[in-house]
Amino acid sequence: MDKYICAKCGAEWSSAWNIYGKYNHVCKVNEKEKFALEFDEPPALVFVQERGSNKVKVYQDGKELHGVRSIAINASAGDITTHTVEYITGLTDMK
């Protein structure tokens, strides 16, 4: 059996073929890296919007808010942050 090394990620594999006639290698370079933030305590407010999307998640006191229609965040350096949340009626489940 011949051994191969991927030039992109350095993974090694043999010349064994799978049932589809392709080598058994999935390059790790093409996988997306996960992004994570860690906090010692639950943050008071977190607003997350996916890149290039209108998908939004809002977390308040460490819990995700469901049914959020809109949120207005008033923040400035050296001042207390305030926010106003507008909910969709009937979908206000805090888990």
Beta strands, then each sheet from edge to edge (+ up, - down):
strand 1: 3-5
strand 2: 12-14
strand 3: 45-49
strand 4: 56-60
strand 5: 63-65
strand 6: 68-74
strand 7: 82-87
sheet 1: 1+ 2-
sheet 2: 3+ 4- 5+
sheet 3: 6+ 7-
end
